[in-house]
């Protein structure tokens, strides 16, 4: 039986999601002086307070990390990673002055405050640390063999239900860093997908695993990029346009997948005109009914005179293989689709219930920002008045969040 846990949970600065680095480069070039605040939230209501001291120990270890020459060389091989950004990463260190942890009203509390450029990389390793510390305490008996067997069952399930011709166009990526069972499990999953699902596995969001296992790093932007622009742009109504425009100027046609649900899909499409629809290669779904979202995207492209089969629709919200298969079949011949599967790949072990948690930006330059999701329960903001104003500006109907 192979141990599923390691003493040091995060062992590389690249053990993070790729979109954190792509956004970080854009922050360096466009908003180096922006100040932000972030807050941790347990969506499942699980009591994570007992793990505070273990989390703090792992945070101390995090502050010791340095970018290694071979890691910088890997980033240099990516055409749109700029030399000044790579030099900056060579100097980067996690500064624990920006992290505030504690227990309030019996609950684990984590807040981040500081320059966006220096705070941005905390999110993913912090979540991975909390997840692995918690799983180590609750499920010390779990082995890599158990996780491997579960993954092989999924391969078999999919192959039994898809014809070879149908399977030929099915692609997926690993998006499972933040809520993984452990680093060792995620590494096993990516290595197994690389070897046992060739032609269908297109990459991982985890940059460290992409480098060490020789697969493609995947990711573009996250909600924070669009949220921050609510306080960085000239007018709130122009915030999504400003975020998309700045991204296009930074990457000049690369990394062309836009995230749609920061202020609901409908509000996004109101800003995603012909200009952006031609600039961006596709869209990513992260909340709400995925098929209804896809229908809106396809109809929008058609209204703009763009063939939806020339655009990518990426699904990444709580996916498993059955949901991915149903979407793949429903959209066959109507658009190009791909799937980013997270927790269901990296924390799906019999007897284990993953914890549901997030760390989201709450303020930028001292002012509130918000995500108004297409899914009830995913809206996150500490200022109800700002959420109401955001809904009013973008004509988004009120809903329980």
N, C-alpha and C positions, 0 to 999 in steps of 0.2 A: 504494500500500500504506500503510495507516494504522497508525502505531505503537501497540502494545498495552501499552506501559509508560509510566509517568510518573516524573519525578525524585523527587517527594514522594508516597509511596504512600498515606498516610492524610492527607486534606486537611480533614477535619471531625470534630469530636467525635461527630457523629451517624452517622459511617461505622462503624456497629456493629450488632449484632443487637438488635431491639426488646426481646427479653426481658431483656437486660442492664439496660435502663432501667426496665422494670416491676419487676424484682427489686430494683434499686437504690432505688427509691422505698419499697418494703416494708422494706428494710434500714434506711433513714433513719428510718422511723416505728416500727420494732419492735426493731431490734438495732443501734443506732448505735455501740455500743462493742465489738461483736464483732471479734475478731482472727482472721485466717485465714492459711493458707499454701497455695500452689499449686505444682504442678510440671509442667514440660513433658515430653512423652513422644512420641518418634517410633515409631509403631506399625509402620511399614514397615521400620525398621532402616536407613533411608538415612542416609548420612553428611552431616549438615548443618553440621558444624563449620567448613567453609571460608567460610560466610556470616556468621560472628559479627560481624565489623567492619561490614559493610554493615547488619546488623540494628541494631547499636548506633547507627549514624548516623541511621537512621530513627526510633529511639527518642528521640533528641535532638530531632528534628523534632516528634515526637508531644507532647513536653512544652511546645511553644510554642503549641499549639492553645488557642483560647478559644471558648466558645459565642457565636455571633453573635445579634444581636437577632431576625433573621428565623427563626433556628432555635428560639429560645425561643418565639417567637410560634406556630410550628408545633406545638410541644408543648402550648402553652396551648389550642390548638384541640381537643385530645383530652380528652374529658370527665373521664376518671378520672386524669389527670395533675394532681396537686395543686399549688397555688401555692407552698407552702413548698419542695417538691421542685424546682420550676422555678427558684426563687430560688437554691437550693443549686447547681444545675447552672450557673447564671450565674457562680458563684464558683469552680467546679471547675477544677482543673488536674491533669494527670498528674504525679505526683511520682515521679521516677526513684529516689528513695531506697528505694522498695519493690520495685525490680526488681534481681535479681542474675543476671548472665549470665557465662558462661565456658565453658571446655572441660575436661571431666573424662573421663579414660580415652579420649581421642580423640573424645568425643561432645559435641555442643552441649547445654549445660545452662542452663535458665532456671528461676528460682524467684521467686515473689512472696511477700512477707511484709509484713503490715501490717493496718490497719483494713479490714474488709470493705467499708465504705462508700467507701474511697478506692482499693482494689485491684480492685474488681469490674469496672471498665471496661477493664482491661488485656487481658483474654483475647482478645477478637475481633480488635482491631487488631494485637496481637502475632502471632497466627496468620496474618492477612492479610499482614503484613509479611514473615514468614518465607517464605510461599508465593510472593509476588511476587519477592522477592530471589532465591530459588532458581530460579524460572522464567526470570527475566531472564538469569541466568547460563547456564542450560542451553539455553534456546530463544529467543535474541535475534532470530531471524528470523521468529517468529510475528507475523502481522498480524491486525487486527480483522476483515478480510475473511474470513480462514480460519475464525475463530470464528463469524462470521455465517453462512457457508455450511453449517457443521456444524449450526447451530441450525435453519436452514431445511430441511435434510434430515430433521430430527426432526419438524417440523410435517408435512411431506409423508408421512412414514412413518405417523404417527398418523391423519391424515385418510384415508389409503388403507385403513386397517384398521377404522375405526369408521363406522357409519352416521350420518347427520345426527342422527337421534333419539338414538342412543347417545352421540354426542359432546356433545349438548346439556347433559347433566348432569355432564360431566367438568370438574373444577376443579383448578388447581394454583397453588402459590406458589413464589417463589424463596427458597430457604434457603441460598444459596451463598456467603456472605461469607467465612467463615473459611478455606476452602481454594480460593478462586477463583484463576484463572490470573493475573489482575491486576484492579485496580479498573476500568480501561477496558473490559475484557471483561465484567465483571458489569454495568456501566452499559449496555453495548450489549445484553446479554441482557434486562435488565428493560425497556428501551425497546422492544425488538423484541417481547417478549411482550405488552406493553401495546398496541402498535399492530396486531400481526399475529395475536394470539390473543385478541381481545376476547370477553368473556363466559365465558372459561375461566380466564384469568389473574386471580387474586383479590388478589394483593399480593406484597410482598417483606418479608423479615426485616430488610433494610437500611434504617435510618431515614433516612439522608441521601438515598438514591435514592427512597424513598417521598415525601420532601418535594419534591425537585427535579423528579421526573417525575410527580407527582400521582397516586400509587397508595397503597393502604392499607398501613400498617405491620403486620406479622404477628408474633405471638409472645406467649407467656405466661410460663412458668417453665422453668428448666433443672434439670439434676441437682443443681447446687450448692445450690439452695434446699432440697431435701429432705435432701441430705447434711449441710448445716450443722446442721439440726435434730437430728441424731444427738448433738450436743453442746450444743444450746441448750434442749432440752426436759427435762422432769423424769425420764423414763425412756426408754431406748433403744427399747423395744417400742412406745412412744407417739410416736415421732419422725415417722413419716409422717402420723399423725393431726394432730399439732401443726402440721406444715408446711401441710397442706391447710386446716386450720381458720384459721390465721393469714392465709393467702392469701384465703380467703373473707371474712374480716373486713376486710381491706385493700381489696378491690375490689368488694365488695357486689354480686356477680352478674356483673360484667364480667370479661373475660379468663378464661373458664370452661373452659379445656382443661387437664386434669391429665396430667402426665407419669408413666408407669406403671412404668418399668424400673429405678428406682434400686436396689431390692432384689428384683428379679424381678417379673414380672407376677403370679404367684401370691400373693406376699407383699403386693403392692399391693392386690389384690382382697380380701384378708383384712381390710384396713382400709377399703376403699371401700364403706361400707354404704349403706343407703337414704338417709340424711341427705346424704352427699356425692354420691351418684348423682343426687339431685334438685337439689343446689346447682350442680354442674358440668355444662356443656353437652356435654362429651365427653372423649375420651382421646387421647393421642398415643403412637404406637409409635416406638421408637428402637433396639430390638435384638431379636434372636431371629427366629424364623419369623413373618413378618407375618400370614399367613393363620391360623396356629394362634393367634396373639395375638388376632386379630379374632374367631375362634370363641369364645374364652374371654370376651371382652368382651360379645359378643352373648348368650351363655348367662347371664352374670352379670346383665345388665340384665333378662333375662326372669325369672330367679329372683326379682328384686326387684319384679317386676310393672311394669317400665318397658318401653315399646315401643322397641326399638333404633332404629327409624326416626326417633325424636325426638332421637337423640343423634348426635354427630359422632365419627367415627373418623379421626384424622389420621395419615398415614404419612410418616415422615421419615428412614428409615434406609437410606442408600446407594441411593436410588431412581434408576431410569432409566425411560424411557417404556414399554418392554415390561413391566417389573415392575408399574408403575402400572396399565397396561391390564389385566393379568391379575387384579390385585386388584379393580379396578373391576368387572370382569365377574363375578368370583366372589362379590362382595358386593352385587350389584345387587338392589334391592328388600328388602334385609335390614338395612341401616343406611345413614346418610349418610356418605359417604367423601370425603376430599380428600387432596391430596398436596403435601408440601413437598419439592421436589427441589433438591439442593444442588450437589455437585461435578459431577454429570453435566450440569448446565446451565452452570456458570461455569468449569469446567476440563475440558471435553471437546473436545480439539483433536487431529486426527490427528498421531501421533508424540509426543504428550505423555502421560506417566504421572504423574498427580497424586501428591503426597506425602501420606501418611496420618499425621496428627499431632494431638495434643490437648494442652490445658492443663487440668488438673483440680485441684479443691480436695483437699488431703491432710490438713489439720488445721483445726480451729476451736477457738478459745480454748485453744490448746495441746494439744488432744487429737485423736486420729486420727478421720477420717471415711472412708467407703468407698462406692463404687458396686459393687454385685454384679449384674452385667449378665446379661441373658438370652442374650448371645452370648459364647462363649469368646473370650478375648483382650481383651475390653472392661472386665473388672473392673480397678479401679485403686485401690490403697491401698499405703502404705509400711509398714504394720504388719500383718503376717500374723496375729498373735494377735487383733487387733481384727476382722479379716475373719472369722476362725473364730468369734469371739464373736457377731458380727452374724448369721452363718449359723445359729448355735445358737438365738439369740433368736427369729429369724423362721422357724425350721424350714426353712431352705433347704439342700438337699442340696449337698455339696461337689462341685466341678467344677473342671476346669482353667480358670484365668482369665488 
